[in-house]
Amino acid sequence: MDEADFMRGRVYGADHDDASPRPDRAYAELVGGPLDGLLLDVTDHTDSDPSEVALTTEIGRYGPGGRTLYVRRPSDARRFDWRGDMPGAP
């Protein structure tokens, strides 16, 4: 099993020991980019929330402290598509 297979279906930002999805939470799948296959907890989000998220990751183009941008798919609110990486805040 490679790293991509290991990460698929795990929750972004969750503790490594407890990164499985929970039945009482709602998730969107991150599609493409460095976080492909991870789930983003959107339980407290509504359709009026911003449609893009910048998530911190060490495995993107800018390494530790960098961010990767995902945009909610217009045709499927349960998927966020990768748009690129950016450096972290100065």
PDB file of N, CA, C and O in Angstrom:
ATOM      1  N   MET A   1       0.849  -1.170   0.000  1.00  0.00           N
ATOM      2  CA  MET A   1       0.000   0.000   0.000  1.00  0.00           C
ATOM      3  C   MET A   1       0.896   1.235   0.000  1.00  0.00           C
ATOM      4  O   MET A   1       1.775   1.369   0.851  1.00  0.00           O
ATOM      5  N   ASP A   2       0.670   2.145  -0.965  1.00  0.00           N
ATOM      6  CA  ASP A   2       1.460   3.373  -0.986  1.00  0.00           C
ATOM      7  C   ASP A   2       0.763   4.462  -0.168  1.00  0.00           C
ATOM      8  O   ASP A   2      -0.335   4.254   0.349  1.00  0.00           O
ATOM      9  N   GLU A   3       1.415   5.627  -0.056  1.00  0.00           N
ATOM     10  CA  GLU A   3       0.881   6.710   0.785  1.00  0.00           C
ATOM     11  C   GLU A   3      -0.493   7.185   0.315  1.00  0.00           C
ATOM     12  O   GLU A   3      -1.358   7.479   1.140  1.00  0.00           O
ATOM     13  N   ALA A   4      -0.705   7.264  -0.996  1.00  0.00           N
ATOM     14  CA  ALA A   4      -1.992   7.708  -1.527  1.00  0.00           C
ATOM     15  C   ALA A   4      -3.107   6.748  -1.114  1.00  0.00           C
ATOM     16  O   ALA A   4      -4.186   7.193  -0.724  1.00  0.00           O
ATOM     17  N   ASP A   5      -2.867   5.459  -1.194  1.00  0.00           N
ATOM     18  CA  ASP A   5      -3.879   4.478  -0.775  1.00  0.00           C
ATOM     19  C   ASP A   5      -4.143   4.577   0.724  1.00  0.00           C
ATOM     20  O   ASP A   5      -5.282   4.445   1.171  1.00  0.00           O
ATOM     21  N   PHE A   6      -3.082   4.810   1.497  1.00  0.00           N
ATOM     22  CA  PHE A   6      -3.224   4.924   2.943  1.00  0.00           C
ATOM     23  C   PHE A   6      -4.096   6.117   3.323  1.00  0.00           C
ATOM     24  O   PHE A   6      -4.903   6.027   4.248  1.00  0.00           O
ATOM     25  N   MET A   7      -3.937   7.240   2.607  1.00  0.00           N
ATOM     26  CA  MET A   7      -4.670   8.465   2.948  1.00  0.00           C
ATOM     27  C   MET A   7      -6.124   8.433   2.494  1.00  0.00           C
ATOM     28  O   MET A   7      -6.972   9.061   3.128  1.00  0.00           O
ATOM     29  N   ARG A   8      -6.432   7.730   1.427  1.00  0.00           N
ATOM     30  CA  ARG A   8      -7.785   7.724   0.862  1.00  0.00           C
ATOM     31  C   ARG A   8      -8.816   7.318   1.911  1.00  0.00           C
ATOM     32  O   ARG A   8      -8.667   6.305   2.594  1.00  0.00           O
ATOM     33  N   GLY A   9      -9.867   8.134   2.021  1.00  0.00           N
ATOM     34  CA  GLY A   9     -10.946   7.835   2.951  1.00  0.00           C
ATOM     35  C   GLY A   9     -10.683   8.289   4.375  1.00  0.00           C
ATOM     36  O   GLY A   9     -11.508   8.065   5.261  1.00  0.00           O
ATOM     37  N   ARG A  10      -9.535   8.929   4.605  1.00  0.00           N
ATOM     38  CA  ARG A  10      -9.211   9.448   5.940  1.00  0.00           C
ATOM     39  C   ARG A  10      -9.632  10.911   5.997  1.00  0.00           C
ATOM     40  O   ARG A  10      -9.788  11.553   4.958  1.00  0.00           O
ATOM     41  N   VAL A  11      -9.813  11.430   7.171  1.00  0.00           N
ATOM     42  CA  VAL A  11     -10.312  12.788   7.360  1.00  0.00           C
ATOM     43  C   VAL A  11      -9.151  13.778   7.497  1.00  0.00           C
ATOM     44  O   VAL A  11      -8.266  13.593   8.332  1.00  0.00           O
ATOM     45  N   TYR A  12      -9.161  14.830   6.670  1.00  0.00           N
ATOM     46  CA  TYR A  12      -8.149  15.878   6.726  1.00  0.00           C
ATOM     47  C   TYR A  12      -8.164  16.529   8.113  1.00  0.00           C
ATOM     48  O   TYR A  12      -9.225  16.872   8.633  1.00  0.00           O
ATOM     49  N   GLY A  13      -6.982  16.695   8.702  1.00  0.00           N
ATOM     50  CA  GLY A  13      -6.844  17.377   9.974  1.00  0.00           C
ATOM     51  C   GLY A  13      -7.123  16.528  11.193  1.00  0.00           C
ATOM     52  O   GLY A  13      -6.930  16.991  12.318  1.00  0.00           O
ATOM     53  N   ALA A  14      -7.571  15.301  11.004  1.00  0.00           N
ATOM     54  CA  ALA A  14      -7.868  14.425  12.143  1.00  0.00           C
ATOM     55  C   ALA A  14      -6.584  13.812  12.678  1.00  0.00           C
ATOM     56  O   ALA A  14      -5.591  13.697  11.958  1.00  0.00           O
ATOM     57  N   ASP A  15      -6.610  13.427  13.925  1.00  0.00           N
ATOM     58  CA  ASP A  15      -5.486  12.736  14.546  1.00  0.00           C
ATOM     59  C   ASP A  15      -5.226  11.448  13.763  1.00  0.00           C
ATOM     60  O   ASP A  15      -6.167  10.755  13.378  1.00  0.00           O
ATOM     61  N   HIS A  16      -3.963  11.129  13.531  1.00  0.00           N
ATOM     62  CA  HIS A  16      -3.612   9.945  12.736  1.00  0.00           C
ATOM     63  C   HIS A  16      -4.191   8.655  13.318  1.00  0.00           C
ATOM     64  O   HIS A  16      -4.508   7.730  12.570  1.00  0.00           O
ATOM     65  N   ASP A  17      -4.328   8.585  14.623  1.00  0.00           N
ATOM     66  CA  ASP A  17      -4.857   7.379  15.255  1.00  0.00           C
ATOM     67  C   ASP A  17      -6.371   7.271  15.140  1.00  0.00           C
ATOM     68  O   ASP A  17      -6.938   6.201  15.362  1.00  0.00           O
ATOM     69  N   ASP A  18      -7.025   8.374  14.793  1.00  0.00           N
ATOM     70  CA  ASP A  18      -8.492   8.396  14.745  1.00  0.00           C
ATOM     71  C   ASP A  18      -8.957   9.201  13.535  1.00  0.00           C
ATOM     72  O   ASP A  18      -9.751  10.131  13.681  1.00  0.00           O
ATOM     73  N   ALA A  19      -8.471   8.856  12.344  1.00  0.00           N
ATOM     74  CA  ALA A  19      -8.766   9.630  11.143  1.00  0.00           C
ATOM     75  C   ALA A  19      -9.892   9.045  10.305  1.00  0.00           C
ATOM     76  O   ALA A  19     -10.094   9.468   9.166  1.00  0.00           O
ATOM     77  N   SER A  20     -10.622   8.089  10.842  1.00  0.00           N
ATOM     78  CA  SER A  20     -11.739   7.502  10.104  1.00  0.00           C
ATOM     79  C   SER A  20     -12.952   8.421  10.183  1.00  0.00           C
ATOM     80  O   SER A  20     -13.141   9.116  11.181  1.00  0.00           O
ATOM     81  N   PRO A  21     -13.778   8.429   9.134  1.00  0.00           N
ATOM     82  CA  PRO A  21     -14.998   9.245   9.179  1.00  0.00           C
ATOM     83  C   PRO A  21     -15.942   8.767  10.284  1.00  0.00           C
ATOM     84  O   PRO A  21     -15.964   7.585  10.628  1.00  0.00           O
ATOM     85  N   ARG A  22     -16.708   9.686  10.824  1.00  0.00           N
ATOM     86  CA  ARG A  22     -17.678   9.365  11.876  1.00  0.00           C
ATOM     87  C   ARG A  22     -19.083   9.451  11.314  1.00  0.00           C
ATOM     88  O   ARG A  22     -19.356  10.313  10.478  1.00  0.00           O
ATOM     89  N   PRO A  23     -19.970   8.592  11.746  1.00  0.00           N
ATOM     90  CA  PRO A  23     -21.320   8.562  11.171  1.00  0.00           C
ATOM     91  C   PRO A  23     -22.140   9.820  11.448  1.00  0.00           C
ATOM     92  O   PRO A  23     -23.091  10.097  10.717  1.00  0.00           O
ATOM     93  N   ASP A  24     -21.799  10.587  12.481  1.00  0.00           N
ATOM     94  CA  ASP A  24     -22.579  11.773  12.820  1.00  0.00           C
ATOM     95  C   ASP A  24     -22.035  13.046  12.171  1.00  0.00           C
ATOM     96  O   ASP A  24     -22.485  14.143  12.502  1.00  0.00           O
ATOM     97  N   ARG A  25     -21.081  12.918  11.260  1.00  0.00           N
ATOM     98  CA  ARG A  25     -20.468  14.058  10.588  1.00  0.00           C
ATOM     99  C   ARG A  25     -20.714  13.970   9.089  1.00  0.00           C
ATOM    100  O   ARG A  25     -20.958  12.884   8.563  1.00  0.00           O
ATOM    101  N   ALA A  26     -20.652  15.114   8.391  1.00  0.00           N
ATOM    102  CA  ALA A  26     -20.798  15.170   6.930  1.00  0.00           C
ATOM    103  C   ALA A  26     -19.436  15.501   6.323  1.00  0.00           C
ATOM    104  O   ALA A  26     -18.691  16.317   6.864  1.00  0.00           O
ATOM    105  N   TYR A  27     -19.118  14.867   5.203  1.00  0.00           N
ATOM    106  CA  TYR A  27     -17.808  15.033   4.591  1.00  0.00           C
ATOM    107  C   TYR A  27     -17.927  15.322   3.098  1.00  0.00           C
ATOM    108  O   TYR A  27     -18.889  14.926   2.441  1.00  0.00           O
ATOM    109  N   ALA A  28     -16.916  16.026   2.582  1.00  0.00           N
ATOM    110  CA  ALA A  28     -16.756  16.213   1.142  1.00  0.00           C
ATOM    111  C   ALA A  28     -15.400  15.615   0.782  1.00  0.00           C
ATOM    112  O   ALA A  28     -14.457  15.677   1.570  1.00  0.00           O
ATOM    113  N   GLU A  29     -15.310  15.041  -0.403  1.00  0.00           N
ATOM    114  CA  GLU A  29     -14.060  14.426  -0.839  1.00  0.00           C
ATOM    115  C   GLU A  29     -13.178  15.453  -1.534  1.00  0.00           C
ATOM    116  O   GLU A  29     -13.662  16.235  -2.353  1.00  0.00           O
ATOM    117  N   LEU A  30     -11.883  15.456  -1.214  1.00  0.00           N
ATOM    118  CA  LEU A  30     -10.917  16.303  -1.900  1.00  0.00           C
ATOM    119  C   LEU A  30     -10.434  15.537  -3.131  1.00  0.00           C
ATOM    120  O   LEU A  30      -9.982  14.398  -3.022  1.00  0.00           O
ATOM    121  N   VAL A  31     -10.533  16.169  -4.300  1.00  0.00           N
ATOM    122  CA  VAL A  31     -10.244  15.493  -5.564  1.00  0.00           C
ATOM    123  C   VAL A  31      -9.044  16.150  -6.244  1.00  0.00           C
ATOM    124  O   VAL A  31      -9.062  17.345  -6.536  1.00  0.00           O
ATOM    125  N   GLY A  32      -8.006  15.359  -6.491  1.00  0.00           N
ATOM    126  CA  GLY A  32      -6.801  15.848  -7.150  1.00  0.00           C
ATOM    127  C   GLY A  32      -5.848  16.484  -6.157  1.00  0.00           C
ATOM    128  O   GLY A  32      -6.168  16.634  -4.978  1.00  0.00           O
ATOM    129  N   GLY A  33      -4.679  16.855  -6.641  1.00  0.00           N
ATOM    130  CA  GLY A  33      -3.693  17.536  -5.813  1.00  0.00           C
ATOM    131  C   GLY A  33      -3.118  16.678  -4.714  1.00  0.00           C
ATOM    132  O   GLY A  33      -3.325  15.465  -4.689  1.00  0.00           O
ATOM    133  N   PRO A  34      -2.387  17.311  -3.792  1.00  0.00           N
ATOM    134  CA  PRO A  34      -1.681  16.555  -2.772  1.00  0.00           C
ATOM    135  C   PRO A  34      -2.581  15.884  -1.739  1.00  0.00           C
ATOM    136  O   PRO A  34      -2.147  14.946  -1.070  1.00  0.00           O
ATOM    137  N   LEU A  35      -3.815  16.339  -1.595  1.00  0.00           N
ATOM    138  CA  LEU A  35      -4.716  15.761  -0.593  1.00  0.00           C
ATOM    139  C   LEU A  35      -5.797  14.886  -1.223  1.00  0.00           C
ATOM    140  O   LEU A  35      -6.819  14.602  -0.600  1.00  0.00           O
ATOM    141  N   ASP A  36      -5.563  14.466  -2.454  1.00  0.00           N
ATOM    142  CA  ASP A  36      -6.536  13.648  -3.184  1.00  0.00           C
ATOM    143  C   ASP A  36      -7.001  12.451  -2.363  1.00  0.00           C
ATOM    144  O   ASP A  36      -6.189  11.691  -1.836  1.00  0.00           O
ATOM    145  N   GLY A  37      -8.308  12.297  -2.263  1.00  0.00           N
ATOM    146  CA  GLY A  37      -8.879  11.152  -1.569  1.00  0.00           C
ATOM    147  C   GLY A  37      -9.180  11.392  -0.105  1.00  0.00           C
ATOM    148  O   GLY A  37      -9.909  10.613   0.509  1.00  0.00           O
ATOM    149  N   LEU A  38      -8.629  12.464   0.474  1.00  0.00           N
ATOM    150  CA  LEU A  38      -8.957  12.767   1.866  1.00  0.00           C
ATOM    151  C   LEU A  38     -10.372  13.327   1.946  1.00  0.00           C
ATOM    152  O   LEU A  38     -10.909  13.852   0.971  1.00  0.00           O
ATOM    153  N   LEU A  39     -10.954  13.205   3.115  1.00  0.00           N
ATOM    154  CA  LEU A  39     -12.290  13.742   3.353  1.00  0.00           C
ATOM    155  C   LEU A  39     -12.177  15.023   4.168  1.00  0.00           C
ATOM    156  O   LEU A  39     -11.383  15.102   5.106  1.00  0.00           O
ATOM    157  N   LEU A  40     -12.969  16.020   3.809  1.00  0.00           N
ATOM    158  CA  LEU A  40     -13.010  17.294   4.516  1.00  0.00           C
ATOM    159  C   LEU A  40     -14.312  17.360   5.303  1.00  0.00           C
ATOM    160  O   LEU A  40     -15.391  17.202   4.730  1.00  0.00           O
ATOM    161  N   ASP A  41     -14.223  17.591   6.600  1.00  0.00           N
ATOM    162  CA  ASP A  41     -15.420  17.680   7.439  1.00  0.00           C
ATOM    163  C   ASP A  41     -16.169  18.969   7.097  1.00  0.00           C
ATOM    164  O   ASP A  41     -15.648  20.065   7.304  1.00  0.00           O
ATOM    165  N   VAL A  42     -17.386  18.838   6.575  1.00  0.00           N
ATOM    166  CA  VAL A  42     -18.217  19.988   6.203  1.00  0.00           C
ATOM    167  C   VAL A  42     -19.517  20.014   7.005  1.00  0.00           C
ATOM    168  O   VAL A  42     -20.501  20.621   6.582  1.00  0.00           O
ATOM    169  N   THR A  43     -19.516  19.361   8.152  1.00  0.00           N
ATOM    170  CA  THR A  43     -20.720  19.248   8.975  1.00  0.00           C
ATOM    171  C   THR A  43     -21.332  20.604   9.279  1.00  0.00           C
ATOM    172  O   THR A  43     -22.548  20.767   9.183  1.00  0.00           O
ATOM    173  N   ASP A  44     -20.520  21.569   9.641  1.00  0.00           N
ATOM    174  CA  ASP A  44     -21.035  22.876  10.040  1.00  0.00           C
ATOM    175  C   ASP A  44     -21.096  23.875   8.896  1.00  0.00           C
ATOM    176  O   ASP A  44     -21.345  25.057   9.132  1.00  0.00           O
ATOM    177  N   HIS A  45     -20.876  23.434   7.666  1.00  0.00           N
ATOM    178  CA  HIS A  45     -20.914  24.321   6.504  1.00  0.00           C
ATOM    179  C   HIS A  45     -22.314  24.348   5.912  1.00  0.00           C
ATOM    180  O   HIS A  45     -23.072  23.387   6.049  1.00  0.00           O
ATOM    181  N   THR A  46     -22.654  25.442   5.259  1.00  0.00           N
ATOM    182  CA  THR A  46     -23.918  25.559   4.543  1.00  0.00           C
ATOM    183  C   THR A  46     -23.603  25.904   3.094  1.00  0.00           C
ATOM    184  O   THR A  46     -22.449  26.159   2.748  1.00  0.00           O
ATOM    185  N   ASP A  47     -24.619  25.911   2.255  1.00  0.00           N
ATOM    186  CA  ASP A  47     -24.401  26.254   0.847  1.00  0.00           C
ATOM    187  C   ASP A  47     -23.941  27.694   0.673  1.00  0.00           C
ATOM    188  O   ASP A  47     -23.380  28.040  -0.366  1.00  0.00           O
ATOM    189  N   SER A  48     -24.172  28.545   1.683  1.00  0.00           N
ATOM    190  CA  SER A  48     -23.746  29.944   1.580  1.00  0.00           C
ATOM    191  C   SER A  48     -22.309  30.149   2.049  1.00  0.00           C
ATOM    192  O   SER A  48     -21.771  31.248   1.919  1.00  0.00           O
ATOM    193  N   ASP A  49     -21.681  29.108   2.591  1.00  0.00           N
ATOM    194  CA  ASP A  49     -20.283  29.211   3.007  1.00  0.00           C
ATOM    195  C   ASP A  49     -19.394  29.393   1.789  1.00  0.00           C
ATOM    196  O   ASP A  49     -19.792  29.065   0.671  1.00  0.00           O
ATOM    197  N   PRO A  50     -18.191  29.914   1.999  1.00  0.00           N
ATOM    198  CA  PRO A  50     -17.274  30.072   0.860  1.00  0.00           C
ATOM    199  C   PRO A  50     -17.107  28.750   0.117  1.00  0.00           C
ATOM    200  O   PRO A  50     -17.109  27.675   0.716  1.00  0.00           O
ATOM    201  N   SER A  51     -16.965  28.857  -1.181  1.00  0.00           N
ATOM    202  CA  SER A  51     -16.869  27.642  -1.988  1.00  0.00           C
ATOM    203  C   SER A  51     -15.433  27.195  -2.204  1.00  0.00           C
ATOM    204  O   SER A  51     -15.187  26.269  -2.976  1.00  0.00           O
ATOM    205  N   GLU A  52     -14.477  27.838  -1.533  1.00  0.00           N
ATOM    206  CA  GLU A  52     -13.095  27.392  -1.657  1.00  0.00           C
ATOM    207  C   GLU A  52     -12.440  27.364  -0.286  1.00  0.00           C
ATOM    208  O   GLU A  52     -12.797  28.115   0.621  1.00  0.00           O
ATOM    209  N   VAL A  53     -11.466  26.465  -0.171  1.00  0.00           N
ATOM    210  CA  VAL A  53     -10.734  26.329   1.089  1.00  0.00           C
ATOM    211  C   VAL A  53      -9.240  26.229   0.776  1.00  0.00           C
ATOM    212  O   VAL A  53      -8.842  25.595  -0.201  1.00  0.00           O
ATOM    213  N   ALA A  54      -8.424  26.860   1.612  1.00  0.00           N
ATOM    214  CA  ALA A  54      -6.964  26.758   1.519  1.00  0.00           C
ATOM    215  C   ALA A  54      -6.516  25.936   2.719  1.00  0.00           C
ATOM    216  O   ALA A  54      -6.614  26.387   3.860  1.00  0.00           O
ATOM    217  N   LEU A  55      -6.030  24.743   2.463  1.00  0.00           N
ATOM    218  CA  LEU A  55      -5.677  23.809   3.523  1.00  0.00           C
ATOM    219  C   LEU A  55      -4.160  23.687   3.662  1.00  0.00           C
ATOM    220  O   LEU A  55      -3.444  23.583   2.666  1.00  0.00           O
ATOM    221  N   THR A  56      -3.688  23.700   4.880  1.00  0.00           N
ATOM    222  CA  THR A  56      -2.263  23.548   5.154  1.00  0.00           C
ATOM    223  C   THR A  56      -1.832  22.113   4.860  1.00  0.00           C
ATOM    224  O   THR A  56      -2.509  21.156   5.235  1.00  0.00           O
ATOM    225  N   THR A  57      -0.695  21.985   4.185  1.00  0.00           N
ATOM    226  CA  THR A  57      -0.150  20.657   3.918  1.00  0.00           C
ATOM    227  C   THR A  57       1.362  20.723   3.758  1.00  0.00           C
ATOM    228  O   THR A  57       1.902  21.719   3.276  1.00  0.00           O
ATOM    229  N   GLU A  58       2.026  19.675   4.157  1.00  0.00           N
ATOM    230  CA  GLU A  58       3.480  19.576   3.987  1.00  0.00           C
ATOM    231  C   GLU A  58       3.845  18.905   2.675  1.00  0.00           C
ATOM    232  O   GLU A  58       5.010  18.921   2.278  1.00  0.00           O
ATOM    233  N   ILE A  59       2.877  18.319   2.000  1.00  0.00           N
ATOM    234  CA  ILE A  59       3.192  17.527   0.814  1.00  0.00           C
ATOM    235  C   ILE A  59       2.848  18.240  -0.487  1.00  0.00           C
ATOM    236  O   ILE A  59       2.863  17.618  -1.549  1.00  0.00           O
ATOM    237  N   GLY A  60       2.540  19.531  -0.425  1.00  0.00           N
ATOM    238  CA  GLY A  60       2.281  20.299  -1.633  1.00  0.00           C
ATOM    239  C   GLY A  60       3.563  20.877  -2.214  1.00  0.00           C
ATOM    240  O   GLY A  60       4.658  20.567  -1.745  1.00  0.00           O
ATOM    241  N   ARG A  61       3.429  21.695  -3.208  1.00  0.00           N
ATOM    242  CA  ARG A  61       4.560  22.296  -3.923  1.00  0.00           C
ATOM    243  C   ARG A  61       5.474  23.101  -3.003  1.00  0.00           C
ATOM    244  O   ARG A  61       6.683  23.145  -3.229  1.00  0.00           O
ATOM    245  N   TYR A  62       4.914  23.742  -1.962  1.00  0.00           N
ATOM    246  CA  TYR A  62       5.698  24.640  -1.116  1.00  0.00           C
ATOM    247  C   TYR A  62       6.167  24.001   0.181  1.00  0.00           C
ATOM    248  O   TYR A  62       6.706  24.695   1.043  1.00  0.00           O
ATOM    249  N   GLY A  63       5.978  22.713   0.340  1.00  0.00           N
ATOM    250  CA  GLY A  63       6.482  21.998   1.508  1.00  0.00           C
ATOM    251  C   GLY A  63       5.831  22.433   2.811  1.00  0.00           C
ATOM    252  O   GLY A  63       4.721  22.964   2.804  1.00  0.00           O
ATOM    253  N   PRO A  64       6.513  22.213   3.929  1.00  0.00           N
ATOM    254  CA  PRO A  64       5.938  22.537   5.239  1.00  0.00           C
ATOM    255  C   PRO A  64       5.472  23.991   5.314  1.00  0.00           C
ATOM    256  O   PRO A  64       6.202  24.907   4.936  1.00  0.00           O
ATOM    257  N   GLY A  65       4.262  24.188   5.802  1.00  0.00           N
ATOM    258  CA  GLY A  65       3.692  25.528   5.920  1.00  0.00           C
ATOM    259  C   GLY A  65       2.951  25.983   4.682  1.00  0.00           C
ATOM    260  O   GLY A  65       2.247  26.992   4.716  1.00  0.00           O
ATOM    261  N   GLY A  66       3.102  25.243   3.574  1.00  0.00           N
ATOM    262  CA  GLY A  66       2.403  25.601   2.349  1.00  0.00           C
ATOM    263  C   GLY A  66       0.912  25.286   2.438  1.00  0.00           C
ATOM    264  O   GLY A  66       0.455  24.596   3.349  1.00  0.00           O
ATOM    265  N   ARG A  67       0.189  25.800   1.488  1.00  0.00           N
ATOM    266  CA  ARG A  67      -1.255  25.555   1.441  1.00  0.00           C
ATOM    267  C   ARG A  67      -1.628  25.024   0.062  1.00  0.00           C
ATOM    268  O   ARG A  67      -0.921  25.232  -0.925  1.00  0.00           O
ATOM    269  N   THR A  68      -2.756  24.334   0.030  1.00  0.00           N
ATOM    270  CA  THR A  68      -3.279  23.844  -1.229  1.00  0.00           C
ATOM    271  C   THR A  68      -4.739  24.283  -1.323  1.00  0.00           C
ATOM    272  O   THR A  68      -5.481  24.193  -0.345  1.00  0.00           O
ATOM    273  N   LEU A  69      -5.145  24.753  -2.485  1.00  0.00           N
ATOM    274  CA  LEU A  69      -6.465  25.347  -2.681  1.00  0.00           C
ATOM    275  C   LEU A  69      -7.419  24.345  -3.336  1.00  0.00           C
ATOM    276  O   LEU A  69      -7.103  23.737  -4.359  1.00  0.00           O
ATOM    277  N   TYR A  70      -8.580  24.193  -2.728  1.00  0.00           N
ATOM    278  CA  TYR A  70      -9.650  23.348  -3.275  1.00  0.00           C
ATOM    279  C   TYR A  70     -10.917  24.176  -3.414  1.00  0.00           C
ATOM    280  O   TYR A  70     -11.220  25.010  -2.561  1.00  0.00           O
ATOM    281  N   VAL A  71     -11.661  23.940  -4.503  1.00  0.00           N
ATOM    282  CA  VAL A  71     -12.874  24.681  -4.807  1.00  0.00           C
ATOM    283  C   VAL A  71     -14.044  23.701  -4.889  1.00  0.00           C
ATOM    284  O   VAL A  71     -13.942  22.645  -5.514  1.00  0.00           O
ATOM    285  N   ARG A  72     -15.159  24.070  -4.246  1.00  0.00           N
ATOM    286  CA  ARG A  72     -16.353  23.211  -4.276  1.00  0.00           C
ATOM    287  C   ARG A  72     -16.817  23.024  -5.714  1.00  0.00           C
ATOM    288  O   ARG A  72     -16.945  23.993  -6.462  1.00  0.00           O
ATOM    289  N   ARG A  73     -17.064  21.794  -6.092  1.00  0.00           N
ATOM    290  CA  ARG A  73     -17.532  21.472  -7.440  1.00  0.00           C
ATOM    291  C   ARG A  73     -18.980  21.959  -7.579  1.00  0.00           C
ATOM    292  O   ARG A  73     -19.834  21.558  -6.788  1.00  0.00           O
ATOM    293  N   PRO A  74     -19.273  22.809  -8.563  1.00  0.00           N
ATOM    294  CA  PRO A  74     -20.629  23.360  -8.705  1.00  0.00           C
ATOM    295  C   PRO A  74     -21.716  22.294  -8.882  1.00  0.00           C
ATOM    296  O   PRO A  74     -22.842  22.464  -8.414  1.00  0.00           O
ATOM    297  N   SER A  75     -21.376  21.214  -9.551  1.00  0.00           N
ATOM    298  CA  SER A  75     -22.375  20.181  -9.826  1.00  0.00           C
ATOM    299  C   SER A  75     -22.482  19.132  -8.720  1.00  0.00           C
ATOM    300  O   SER A  75     -23.359  18.269  -8.764  1.00  0.00           O
ATOM    301  N   ASP A  76     -21.585  19.205  -7.724  1.00  0.00           N
ATOM    302  CA  ASP A  76     -21.581  18.194  -6.660  1.00  0.00           C
ATOM    303  C   ASP A  76     -20.931  18.786  -5.413  1.00  0.00           C
ATOM    304  O   ASP A  76     -19.705  18.788  -5.297  1.00  0.00           O
ATOM    305  N   ALA A  77     -21.732  19.282  -4.487  1.00  0.00           N
ATOM    306  CA  ALA A  77     -21.229  19.953  -3.287  1.00  0.00           C
ATOM    307  C   ALA A  77     -20.429  19.027  -2.380  1.00  0.00           C
ATOM    308  O   ALA A  77     -19.777  19.495  -1.447  1.00  0.00           O
ATOM    309  N   ARG A  78     -20.467  17.730  -2.635  1.00  0.00           N
ATOM    310  CA  ARG A  78     -19.722  16.769  -1.816  1.00  0.00           C
ATOM    311  C   ARG A  78     -18.325  16.497  -2.352  1.00  0.00           C
ATOM    312  O   ARG A  78     -17.655  15.564  -1.908  1.00  0.00           O
ATOM    313  N   ARG A  79     -17.884  17.312  -3.308  1.00  0.00           N
ATOM    314  CA  ARG A  79     -16.530  17.180  -3.859  1.00  0.00           C
ATOM    315  C   ARG A  79     -15.902  18.563  -3.993  1.00  0.00           C
ATOM    316  O   ARG A  79     -16.548  19.518  -4.425  1.00  0.00           O
ATOM    317  N   PHE A  80     -14.638  18.648  -3.614  1.00  0.00           N
ATOM    318  CA  PHE A  80     -13.854  19.864  -3.787  1.00  0.00           C
ATOM    319  C   PHE A  80     -12.699  19.524  -4.718  1.00  0.00           C
ATOM    320  O   PHE A  80     -11.943  18.589  -4.454  1.00  0.00           O
ATOM    321  N   ASP A  81     -12.558  20.278  -5.808  1.00  0.00           N
ATOM    322  CA  ASP A  81     -11.519  20.025  -6.804  1.00  0.00           C
ATOM    323  C   ASP A  81     -10.289  20.894  -6.537  1.00  0.00           C
ATOM    324  O   ASP A  81     -10.408  22.058  -6.157  1.00  0.00           O
ATOM    325  N   TRP A  82      -9.122  20.315  -6.741  1.00  0.00           N
ATOM    326  CA  TRP A  82      -7.849  20.993  -6.524  1.00  0.00           C
ATOM    327  C   TRP A  82      -7.634  22.074  -7.568  1.00  0.00           C
ATOM    328  O   TRP A  82      -7.900  21.861  -8.751  1.00  0.00           O
ATOM    329  N   ARG A  83      -7.149  23.247  -7.132  1.00  0.00           N
ATOM    330  CA  ARG A  83      -6.866  24.350  -8.051  1.00  0.00           C
ATOM    331  C   ARG A  83      -5.403  24.767  -8.049  1.00  0.00           C
ATOM    332  O   ARG A  83      -4.973  25.507  -8.933  1.00  0.00           O
ATOM    333  N   GLY A  84      -4.637  24.309  -7.077  1.00  0.00           N
ATOM    334  CA  GLY A  84      -3.226  24.646  -7.060  1.00  0.00           C
ATOM    335  C   GLY A  84      -2.706  24.804  -5.637  1.00  0.00           C
ATOM    336  O   GLY A  84      -3.460  24.734  -4.666  1.00  0.00           O
ATOM    337  N   ASP A  85      -1.402  25.019  -5.542  1.00  0.00           N
ATOM    338  CA  ASP A  85      -0.747  25.196  -4.253  1.00  0.00           C
ATOM    339  C   ASP A  85      -0.267  26.637  -4.127  1.00  0.00           C
ATOM    340  O   ASP A  85      -0.085  27.327  -5.130  1.00  0.00           O
ATOM    341  N   MET A  86      -0.065  27.086  -2.898  1.00  0.00           N
ATOM    342  CA  MET A  86       0.448  28.428  -2.657  1.00  0.00           C
ATOM    343  C   MET A  86       1.286  28.415  -1.385  1.00  0.00           C
ATOM    344  O   MET A  86       1.108  27.555  -0.523  1.00  0.00           O
ATOM    345  N   PRO A  87       2.202  29.376  -1.277  1.00  0.00           N
ATOM    346  CA  PRO A  87       3.016  29.418  -0.066  1.00  0.00           C
ATOM    347  C   PRO A  87       2.158  29.756   1.141  1.00  0.00           C
ATOM    348  O   PRO A  87       1.081  30.337   1.009  1.00  0.00           O
ATOM    349  N   GLY A  88       2.639  29.390   2.305  1.00  0.00           N
ATOM    350  CA  GLY A  88       1.926  29.701   3.534  1.00  0.00           C
ATOM    351  C   GLY A  88       2.015  31.183   3.862  1.00  0.00           C
ATOM    352  O   GLY A  88       2.695  31.942   3.171  1.00  0.00           O
ATOM    353  N   ALA A  89       1.333  31.583   4.906  1.00  0.00           N
ATOM    354  CA  ALA A  89       1.366  32.976   5.336  1.00  0.00           C
ATOM    355  C   ALA A  89       2.771  33.337   5.795  1.00  0.00           C
ATOM    356  O   ALA A  89       3.459  32.515   6.400  1.00  0.00           O
ATOM    357  N   PRO A  90       3.202  34.569   5.509  1.00  0.00           N
ATOM    358  CA  PRO A  90       4.562  34.984   5.904  1.00  0.00           C
ATOM    359  C   PRO A  90       4.701  35.081   7.411  1.00  0.00           C
ATOM    360  O   PRO A  90       5.774  35.417   7.911  1.00  0.00           O
TER     361      PRO A  90
END
